[in-house]
């Protein structure tokens, strides 16, 4: 798996988890969904993703979006 796929899988997992928590615990968990969405949006324009930087440092191979 490359960095791009790991980032997308992680973002999708966090979104699904936050929706589940919003449904079961508190609607405030939707703020986490909004944060993930905003982070994905800014990464699409700037190319900067904190998780991608961490994964690169851990030795995960680069993809096309995050180098």
LONU-736640 format. One line per 8 residues: number of its first residue (from 1); their letters; for each residue x, y, z of N, C-alpha, C, O. Coordinates in nm, 2 decimals, padded with zeros to 4 digits. Last residue first. Example, Ala and Ser with C-alpha at 12.3 -4.5 7.8 and 13.67 -1.06 7.14 Angstrom:
BEGIN
2 = sa = 01.28 -00.22 00.71 01.37 -00.11 00.71 01.29 00.00 00.79 01.34 00.11 00.80  01.32 -00.57 00.78 01.23 -00.45 00.78 01.32 -00.33 00.78 01.42 -00.33 00.85
***
This chain:
BEGIN
67 = xxxxxxxx = 00.42 01.33 -00.18 00.56 01.28 -00.20 00.64 01.30 -00.08 00.76 01.27 -00.08  00.09 01.25 -00.26 00.18 01.30 -00.15 00.32 01.24 -00.17 00.33 01.12 -00.17  -00.01 01.15 -00.50 -00.06 01.27 -00.44 00.04 01.33 -00.34 00.06 01.45 -00.34  00.11 00.91 -00.57 00.12 01.02 -00.66 00.08 01.15 -00.60 00.13 01.26 -00.64  00.31 00.78 -00.30 00.21 00.76 -00.41 00.22 00.88 -00.50 00.33 00.93 -00.52  00.59 00.62 -00.14 00.51 00.74 -00.19 00.41 00.69 -00.29 00.43 00.59 -00.36  00.59 00.37 00.12 00.63 00.42 -00.02 00.53 00.53 -00.06 00.42 00.53 -00.03  00.67 00.43 00.45 00.57 00.38 00.36 00.60 00.45 00.22 00.64 00.56 00.22
59 = xxxxxxxx = 00.85 00.51 00.65 00.90 00.43 00.54 00.79 00.38 00.44 00.82 00.29 00.36  00.78 00.69 00.84 00.78 00.55 00.88 00.82 00.46 00.77 00.83 00.33 00.79  00.79 00.92 00.70 00.89 00.90 00.80 00.90 00.76 00.84 01.01 00.71 00.88  00.55 00.88 00.56 00.67 00.89 00.49 00.79 00.86 00.58 00.89 00.79 00.54  00.36 00.90 00.77 00.38 00.77 00.70 00.51 00.77 00.62 00.57 00.67 00.61  00.40 01.17 00.84 00.43 01.07 00.94 00.45 00.94 00.87 00.55 00.86 00.90  00.31 01.29 00.60 00.44 01.32 00.65 00.49 01.21 00.75 00.60 01.16 00.74  00.04 01.20 00.59 00.14 01.16 00.49 00.28 01.18 00.53 00.37 01.10 00.50
51 = xxxxxxxx = -00.06 01.34 00.81 -00.05 01.19 00.82 00.04 01.14 00.71 00.12 01.05 00.73  -00.06 01.61 00.72 00.02 01.56 00.83 00.04 01.41 00.84 00.15 01.36 00.87  -00.03 01.71 00.40 -00.11 01.62 00.48 -00.02 01.57 00.60 00.08 01.50 00.57  -00.02 01.93 00.13 00.03 01.90 00.27 -00.07 01.82 00.35 -00.19 01.86 00.36  -00.13 02.01 -00.10 -00.04 01.89 -00.11 00.01 01.86 00.03 00.09 01.76 00.04  -00.31 02.22 -00.13 -00.18 02.25 -00.08 -00.08 02.13 -00.10 00.04 02.15 -00.11  -00.55 02.11 -00.22 -00.50 02.23 -00.28 -00.36 02.26 -00.25 -00.28 02.30 -00.33  -00.59 01.87 -00.08 -00.61 01.87 -00.23 -00.55 02.00 -00.29 -00.51 01.99 -00.41
43 = xxxxxxxx = -00.57 01.96 00.18 -00.46 01.88 00.12 -00.47 01.87 -00.03 -00.37 01.86 -00.10  -00.81 02.09 00.22 -00.69 02.17 00.21 -00.57 02.09 00.16 -00.49 02.15 00.09  -00.98 01.85 00.21 -00.99 01.96 00.11 -00.87 02.05 00.10 -00.82 02.08 -00.01  -00.89 01.70 00.42 -00.88 01.65 00.29 -00.89 01.76 00.18 -00.82 01.76 00.08  -00.96 01.88 00.63 -00.82 01.85 00.61 -00.80 01.79 00.47 -00.70 01.82 00.40  -01.24 01.89 00.60 -01.16 02.01 00.58 -01.01 01.98 00.56 -00.95 02.05 00.47  -01.29 01.62 00.67 -01.33 01.68 00.54 -01.25 01.80 00.51 -01.20 01.82 00.40  -01.20 01.61 00.94 -01.14 01.52 00.83 -01.17 01.58 00.69 -01.08 01.58 00.61
35 = xxxxxxxx = -01.37 01.80 01.05 -01.23 01.82 01.05 -01.16 01.74 00.95 -01.07 01.79 00.88  -01.62 01.68 01.02 -01.60 01.80 00.95 -01.45 01.83 00.95 -01.40 01.88 00.84  -01.59 01.45 01.18 -01.61 01.43 01.04 -01.58 01.56 00.96 -01.52 01.56 00.86  -01.57 01.59 01.43 -01.45 01.51 01.38 -01.47 01.49 01.23 -01.37 01.49 01.15  -01.82 01.69 01.45 -01.71 01.78 01.43 -01.59 01.71 01.38 -01.51 01.77 01.31  -01.98 01.48 01.51 -01.98 01.52 01.37 -01.87 01.62 01.34 -01.83 01.65 01.23  -01.98 01.45 01.78 -01.88 01.38 01.71 -01.87 01.41 01.56 -01.77 01.38 01.49  -02.20 01.58 01.87 -02.08 01.66 01.86 -01.97 01.59 01.79 -01.87 01.65 01.75
27 = xxxxxxxx = -02.40 01.40 01.90 -02.39 01.47 01.77 -02.26 01.55 01.76 -02.22 01.58 01.64  -02.31 01.12 02.08 -02.34 01.26 02.08 -02.32 01.31 01.94 -02.23 01.28 01.87  -02.35 00.82 02.06 -02.31 00.89 02.18 -02.36 01.04 02.18 -02.44 01.08 02.26  -02.45 00.70 01.82 -02.46 00.63 01.94 -02.44 00.72 02.07 -02.50 00.69 02.17  -02.41 00.89 01.61 -02.54 00.82 01.62 -02.56 00.76 01.76 -02.67 00.77 01.81  -02.14 00.96 01.66 -02.25 01.07 01.66 -02.39 01.01 01.68 -02.47 01.06 01.74  -02.02 00.72 01.62 -02.02 00.78 01.75 -02.12 00.89 01.77 -02.18 00.91 01.87  -02.06 00.69 01.34 -02.12 00.59 01.44 -02.12 00.65 01.58 -02.22 00.63 01.65
19 = xxxxxxxx = -01.92 00.91 01.25 -02.07 00.90 01.23 -02.13 00.80 01.32 -02.24 00.83 01.38  -01.66 00.83 01.33 -01.73 00.95 01.39 -01.88 00.96 01.37 -01.95 01.00 01.45  -01.62 00.60 01.18 -01.62 00.59 01.32 -01.69 00.71 01.39 -01.77 00.70 01.48  -01.63 00.72 00.92 -01.73 00.62 00.96 -01.74 00.60 01.11 -01.85 00.59 01.16  -01.40 00.89 00.94 -01.54 00.94 00.91 -01.64 00.85 00.95 -01.74 00.88 01.02  -01.20 00.71 00.99 -01.23 00.81 01.09 -01.37 00.87 01.07 -01.44 00.89 01.16  -01.20 00.56 00.75 -01.23 00.49 00.88 -01.27 00.59 00.98 -01.36 00.57 01.06  -01.13 00.76 00.56 -01.26 00.69 00.56 -01.30 00.62 00.68 -01.42 00.63 00.73
11 = xxxxxxxx = -00.87 00.82 00.65 -00.98 00.92 00.65 -01.12 00.86 00.65 -01.21 00.90 00.72  -00.75 00.57 00.61 -00.75 00.63 00.74 -00.87 00.73 00.75 -00.94 00.73 00.85  -00.77 00.55 00.33 -00.83 00.45 00.42 -00.85 00.50 00.56 -00.95 00.47 00.62  -00.63 00.77 00.25 -00.77 00.76 00.21 -00.84 00.66 00.30 -00.95 00.68 00.35  -00.37 00.71 00.35 -00.44 00.83 00.39 -00.59 00.82 00.36 -00.67 00.86 00.45  -00.32 00.47 00.21 -00.33 00.47 00.35 -00.40 00.59 00.41 -00.48 00.58 00.50  -00.31 00.56 -00.06 -00.41 00.47 -00.02 -00.43 00.46 00.14 -00.54 00.45 00.19  -00.08 00.74 -00.04 -00.22 00.79 -00.08 -00.33 00.69 -00.04 -00.43 00.74 00.02
3 = xxx = 00.13 00.56 00.03 00.08 00.67 00.12 -00.06 00.72 00.09 -00.14 00.74 00.17  00.05 00.22 -00.08 00.13 00.35 -00.08 00.06 00.45 00.01 -00.05 00.43 00.07  00.08 -00.12 00.00 00.00 00.00 00.00 00.09 00.12 00.00 00.19 00.13 00.07
***
